[in-house]
Amino acid sequence: MEALESKMQNLEALKQAVPQAGASIPDASMEQRLQALESKMQNLEALKQAVPQTPAIGMSPDIEVVLSGQYGHFSQSAKNIPGFQTGSAGMRYGKGFSLQESAIRFGAAVDEKFSAVLTLVVLNQNGHDDVVLEEAFIQTLALPWGAHMKVGRLLPIFGHMNEEHKHADDFVDRPLLYRAYLNDGFGDEGLQASVVLPMAFHSEWGGGVFRGNGFPASAKGSSPSLFVAYARIGGGAGGVHAWRLGAYYLHAKSRQGRAADGLIFSGNNNLYNVDFKYSYAPTQTSQFVLQGEYVLRTEKGSYALEESLSSALVNTKSSGFYAQALYRFMQSYRLGYRYAFLSAPPTPLGFENTSLDAGRRNPWMHTLMAEYNTSAFGRFRLQYNNSKTHGKTHGKAEHQLILQYTLAFGADDGHNAH
């Protein structure tokens, strides 16, 4: 780039030295030479504009801040999902006022080859405010053949939501299958790579290898214990219709025991997921979105109680799905409905009075949501859940009413506008 600018300066100086029109021109071809010089300058200027600019190194990063909180009223007190070992993040939200995922995100291009992201999340857990490092990764910007790579602590791609921050979700809480199988979504340390194939429609293939620090794995060692792979295809028509299909596989090892909900699991998990999404946007202010996922889990190993020596071998299958519809009928207003269902595995022998006991029923939940957006950066939601999910009250559904706010400010890089 510096060489191009030097050439342009030299040519400009030479142009100034050439006699102007109307002056005495000793050589009859001087006018042609002047025109040739001007043509070269124009070509060099066009070349300069075409060369990618190198991002400045050491400049201040983009900073985004997200504040989120809610008020919840629940007709029952239990928080876990009967039939499943539920991690703390997968538990139902607490009653009353609570601070939800409030985040600070730093992101910047390091140079023309790499960018970096750091995300800190403030959570209130058991009455204590904790700052959690959710993301700290670098990613490539200029690999050939549509390849892309992330290294560090990140949100692995699995299903539709795990890679997304919770403040970008379409409902206040995540579907039951995310809460039961993924602890509401998980982050981990490792490497993830993908490639976009040159096809008529979008076709992306990828996978990753991770340390497996927490739920749904529990490595407690240095060897990788969590592996993911996925494939996604999609397309659209005229900016009005858009669709995407995905298939995913996750293998998680719990070598030294995955502790959660008073239980310890040692063994292997395999998760198989398929998802779809279709959107129809006939105008700039209206949109209809239909989305769903199905997950099958195989779990082989043993469960033990943290407070006793009781244990049981398991080799079970369970599954879950959700389907949801969202309708934006004005620029600032949106309505949503979701149905979620889990098929609980058999209760291990000796664990009849633990959270692995589903009471011979399968958890389900109906959800209604109304949303008002003050702008692309301010959102208020009212949500009602009707479920037979928590507790062991047979024949009696739980009623949940939640009011949530989410405000974002800082860098306007498209990350805010969910």
C-alpha positions in Angstrom: 0.0 0.0 0.0 2.9 2.4 0.8 4.5 1.6 -2.5 1.2 2.5 -4.3 1.0 5.8 -2.6 4.6 6.6 -3.4 4.0 6.0 -7.1 1.0 8.2 -7.0 2.9 11.0 -5.4 5.7 10.7 -8.0 3.2 10.7 -10.8 1.5 13.8 -9.4 4.8 15.6 -9.2 5.6 14.7 -12.7 2.2 15.9 -13.8 2.8 19.3 -12.2 6.1 19.5 -14.0 4.5 19.0 -17.4 3.6 22.3 -19.2 -0.1 23.0 -19.0 -2.5 23.4 -21.9 -2.0 26.8 -23.7 1.8 27.0 -22.8 4.6 26.6 -25.2 4.9 22.9 -25.8 8.2 22.0 -27.6 7.2 18.4 -28.2 3.9 17.7 -30.1 3.4 14.4 -28.3 3.5 16.1 -24.8 -0.3 16.3 -24.6 -0.6 12.5 -25.2 2.0 11.8 -22.6 0.0 13.9 -20.1 -3.1 12.0 -20.8 -1.3 8.7 -20.3 0.0 9.9 -16.9 -3.5 10.9 -15.8 -4.8 7.4 -16.9 -2.1 5.7 -14.8 -3.0 7.8 -11.8 -6.6 6.8 -12.1 -5.7 3.1 -12.4 -3.5 3.3 -9.3 -6.2 5.0 -7.3 -8.7 2.3 -8.3 -6.1 -0.4 -7.3 -5.6 1.3 -3.9 -9.4 1.2 -3.2 -9.5 -2.5 -4.2 -6.8 -3.6 -1.8 -8.2 -4.7 1.6 -7.4 -2.3 4.4 -5.4 -3.7 7.3 -7.3 -3.1 10.6 -5.4 -0.8 12.9 -3.5 -2.8 15.6 -3.8 -1.6 19.2 -6.9 0.5 18.6 -9.7 0.4 21.2 -12.0 -2.6 20.8 -15.8 -2.5 20.3 -17.5 -2.8 23.6 -21.1 -4.0 24.2 -23.0 -4.1 27.4 -26.2 -6.0 28.0 -28.4 -5.6 31.0 -31.2 -8.1 31.7 -33.5 -8.8 34.6 -36.9 -10.2 35.4 -39.7 -10.8 37.9 -41.1 -14.3 38.2 -44.2 -15.8 39.9 -44.4 -19.6 40.1 -47.2 -21.7 41.6 -44.8 -24.5 42.7 -41.5 -24.4 44.5 -39.4 -27.2 42.9 -36.8 -26.1 40.3 -35.4 -29.3 38.8 -36.7 -31.4 35.9 -37.9 -34.8 37.3 -36.3 -37.7 35.6 -33.1 -35.9 34.7 -29.9 -34.8 36.4 -30.4 -31.0 36.1 -27.4 -28.7 36.4 -27.7 -25.4 38.3 -28.1 -23.4 35.1 -30.9 -25.7 33.8 -33.0 -25.2 37.0 -36.1 -23.1 36.8 -35.6 -19.4 37.6 -36.1 -18.2 41.1 -39.2 -16.3 42.3 -39.4 -12.6 42.6 -36.9 -10.1 41.2 -33.6 -11.4 39.8 -30.7 -10.3 37.7 -30.3 -12.5 34.6 -27.5 -12.7 32.1 -25.9 -9.3 32.1 -22.8 -9.2 29.9 -19.9 -7.1 28.8 -18.4 -8.1 25.4 -15.1 -6.9 23.9 -14.4 -7.6 20.3 -11.9 -6.3 17.7 -10.0 -7.2 14.6 -6.4 -7.8 15.6 -5.2 -7.6 12.0 -6.3 -8.8 8.5 -6.0 -12.4 9.6 -7.5 -12.7 13.2 -10.1 -11.2 15.4 -10.7 -11.7 19.1 -13.6 -11.7 21.5 -13.9 -11.6 25.3 -17.2 -11.9 27.1 -17.8 -11.5 30.8 -21.2 -12.4 32.3 -22.5 -11.3 35.7 -24.7 -13.9 37.4 -26.4 -14.1 40.8 -26.1 -17.6 42.1 -27.5 -18.5 45.5 -27.5 -14.9 46.6 -24.0 -14.2 45.5 -22.9 -12.1 42.4 -20.3 -14.0 40.3 -18.4 -12.8 37.3 -18.0 -15.6 34.8 -15.7 -15.7 31.8 -18.1 -17.0 29.1 -16.0 -16.4 26.0 -12.3 -15.7 25.3 -11.3 -16.8 21.8 -9.6 -15.8 18.6 -11.0 -16.5 15.2 -9.6 -16.5 11.7 -10.7 -14.0 9.0 -8.8 -15.0 5.8 -8.6 -18.8 5.5 -9.1 -20.1 1.9 -12.0 -22.2 0.6 -14.6 -20.7 3.0 -12.8 -22.2 6.1 -13.2 -20.7 9.5 -11.6 -21.6 12.9 -12.0 -20.6 16.5 -9.6 -21.3 19.4 -10.1 -20.7 23.1 -13.2 -20.6 25.3 -16.3 -20.5 23.2 -19.9 -21.6 22.8 -19.7 -24.7 20.6 -22.1 -25.1 17.7 -24.7 -27.7 18.7 -28.4 -27.3 17.8 -29.9 -23.9 17.1 -29.2 -22.1 20.4 -26.0 -23.2 22.1 -23.8 -20.8 20.1 -26.1 -17.9 20.9 -26.0 -15.7 24.0 -29.1 -16.1 26.1 -30.1 -12.4 25.7 -30.6 -13.2 22.0 -33.2 -15.9 22.6 -36.7 -15.6 21.4 -38.3 -16.6 24.8 -37.4 -15.8 28.4 -36.2 -19.4 29.1 -34.8 -22.1 26.9 -36.7 -25.3 25.9 -36.7 -28.2 28.2 -34.3 -30.3 26.1 -31.6 -27.6 26.4 -32.1 -27.4 30.2 -32.0 -31.2 30.7 -29.3 -32.2 28.3 -27.0 -29.2 28.0 -27.5 -27.3 31.3 -29.3 -24.5 29.4 -26.3 -24.3 27.0 -22.6 -24.8 27.6 -19.3 -23.2 26.9 -15.9 -25.0 26.8 -12.3 -24.6 25.9 -11.0 -26.1 22.7 -10.9 -25.7 18.9 -13.8 -25.5 16.4 -13.4 -25.5 12.6 -15.9 -25.3 9.7 -15.9 -25.0 5.9 -18.6 -23.6 3.6 -18.8 -25.6 0.4 -19.1 -23.9 -3.0 -22.7 -24.9 -3.8 -25.8 -23.3 -5.1 -27.2 -23.1 -1.6 -25.6 -22.6 1.8 -23.7 -25.7 2.9 -21.6 -25.6 6.1 -19.8 -28.5 7.7 -17.8 -28.4 10.9 -16.9 -29.8 14.3 -14.7 -29.3 17.3 -12.8 -30.9 20.1 -13.0 -29.5 23.7 -11.7 -30.1 27.1 -15.1 -31.1 28.6 -14.8 -29.1 31.8 -18.4 -29.0 32.8 -21.9 -30.3 32.0 -22.7 -32.3 29.9 -19.2 -33.7 30.4 -16.9 -33.7 33.4 -13.3 -34.4 32.4 -11.3 -33.1 35.5 -8.2 -33.8 33.4 -6.1 -32.6 30.5 -7.4 -35.0 27.8 -10.3 -33.8 25.5 -13.6 -35.2 26.7 -16.2 -33.5 24.5 -16.5 -33.7 20.7 -19.1 -32.1 18.4 -19.8 -32.4 14.6 -22.5 -30.7 12.5 -23.8 -30.1 9.0 -26.1 -27.2 8.0 -27.8 -26.4 4.7 -30.1 -23.5 3.9 -31.3 -21.0 1.3 -33.9 -18.5 0.5 -36.0 -16.9 -2.2 -36.3 -13.2 -3.0 -35.5 -12.0 0.5 -39.0 -13.2 1.5 -38.5 -16.9 2.3 -35.6 -18.4 4.1 -34.9 -21.9 5.5 -32.2 -23.9 7.2 -31.8 -27.6 8.2 -29.1 -28.9 10.6 -27.8 -32.2 12.0 -25.5 -32.4 15.0 -23.7 -35.0 17.1 -22.1 -34.6 20.5 -20.1 -37.1 22.5 -19.3 -36.3 26.2 -17.2 -38.3 28.6 -17.6 -38.0 32.4 -14.4 -39.7 33.5 -14.4 -38.7 37.2 -18.0 -37.9 37.8 -20.4 -35.2 36.6 -21.8 -33.7 39.8 -25.1 -31.9 39.7 -28.5 -31.9 41.5 -27.1 -34.1 44.4 -26.0 -36.8 41.9 -22.8 -38.0 40.4 -22.7 -39.5 36.9 -19.7 -41.4 35.5 -19.8 -42.6 31.9 -20.6 -41.5 28.4 -23.3 -39.3 26.8 -24.2 -39.3 23.1 -26.6 -36.6 21.8 -28.1 -36.6 18.3 -29.9 -33.5 17.2 -31.8 -32.3 14.1 -33.2 -28.8 13.8 -35.1 -26.7 11.2 -36.0 -23.1 10.8 -38.3 -21.4 8.3 -39.0 -17.6 8.0 -41.4 -15.6 5.9 -41.1 -11.8 5.8 -43.5 -10.3 3.2 -42.8 -6.8 4.4 -40.1 -4.9 6.4 -42.3 -4.8 9.5 -43.8 -8.3 9.5 -42.3 -11.7 9.8 -43.4 -15.3 10.6 -40.8 -17.8 11.9 -41.3 -21.5 12.5 -38.6 -23.4 14.3 -38.0 -26.8 16.1 -35.5 -29.3 17.3 -35.4 -33.0 18.2 -32.7 -34.6 20.4 -32.1 -38.3 21.2 -29.7 -39.0 24.1 -28.0 -42.3 25.0 -26.5 -42.5 28.4 -24.3 -45.3 29.6 -22.5 -45.4 32.9 -23.4 -45.2 36.6 -25.2 -42.8 38.9 -24.3 -42.3 42.6 -25.7 -40.2 45.4 -23.3 -37.5 46.7 -24.4 -38.1 50.3 -24.4 -41.9 50.3 -22.7 -45.0 48.7 -25.8 -45.9 46.7 -25.1 -46.4 43.0 -26.8 -47.9 39.9 -25.7 -48.8 36.4 -27.6 -47.2 33.6 -27.8 -47.8 29.8 -30.8 -45.7 28.8 -32.3 -43.7 26.0 -34.4 -40.5 26.3 -35.5 -37.9 23.9 -37.1 -34.4 23.7 -38.3 -31.9 21.2 -39.8 -28.4 20.9 -41.7 -26.5 18.2 -42.2 -22.8 18.3 -43.8 -20.1 16.1 -43.1 -16.3 16.3 -45.1 -13.6 14.6 -44.0 -10.0 14.3 -47.0 -8.0 13.2 -45.6 -4.5 13.7 -42.1 -3.2 13.9 -42.1 -3.1 17.7 -44.4 -6.0 18.6 -44.0 -9.8 18.5 -46.0 -12.8 19.7 -44.8 -16.3 20.3 -45.9 -19.8 21.2 -43.8 -22.9 22.1 -44.5 -26.5 23.0 -41.7 -28.5 24.6 -41.7 -32.2 25.6 -39.2 -34.7 27.2 -39.5 -38.5 27.2 -38.0 -39.4 30.6 -35.7 -42.5 30.9 -36.6 -45.3 33.4 -35.8 -44.6 37.0 -32.6 -46.4 38.1 -33.1 -49.0 40.8 -32.7 -47.5 44.2 -33.2 -43.9 43.0 -37.0 -43.8 43.2 -37.0 -40.8 45.6 -34.4 -38.7 43.8 -34.5 -36.2 41.0 -34.1 -39.2 38.5 -37.6 -40.3 39.4 -40.0 -38.7 36.9 -43.1 -40.2 38.7 -43.9 -42.3 35.7 -44.8 -39.2 33.6 -43.1 -37.1 30.9 -42.3 -33.4 31.4 -44.0 -30.9 29.1 -44.6 -27.2 28.8 -46.8 -24.8 26.9 -45.4 -21.2 26.5 -47.0 -17.9 25.4 -44.9 -14.8 24.9 -45.7 -11.2 24.1 -42.8 -8.8 23.3 -42.4 -5.0 22.9 -39.2 -3.6 21.5 -38.4 0.1 22.1 -35.7 -0.2 19.5 -33.2 -2.7 18.2 -31.5 -2.4 21.7 -34.4 -2.4 24.1 -36.9 -5.2 24.8 -39.6 -6.1 27.3 -41.3 -9.5 27.5 -44.3 -11.0 29.3 -44.3 -14.8 29.3 -46.7 -17.4 30.6 -45.7 -21.1 31.1 -48.1 -23.9 31.8 -46.3 -27.1 32.6 -46.1 -30.5 34.3 -42.4 -30.2 34.8 -41.3 -29.4 38.3 -42.2 -31.2 41.5 -44.1 -34.4 41.7 -47.7 -33.2 42.0 -49.7 -35.6 39.8 -52.5 -34.2 37.8 -51.7 -30.6 38.7 -50.0 -28.2 36.3 -47.7 -25.4 37.3 -48.4 -21.8 36.3 -45.4 -19.5 35.7 -45.6 -15.8 34.9 -42.4 -14.0 34.0 -41.7 -10.3 33.1 -38.3 -9.6 31.6 -36.3 -6.6 30.3 -33.2 -6.6 28.2 -31.3 -3.5 27.2 -28.1 -3.3 25.2 -25.7 -0.4 24.5 -22.2 0.1 23.1 -20.8 -0.9 19.8 -23.4 -1.0 17.0 -21.8 -3.9 15.0 -25.0 -6.0 14.4 -24.5 -8.0 17.6 -27.1 -6.1 19.4 -29.8 -6.3 16.9 -31.3 -9.7 17.6 
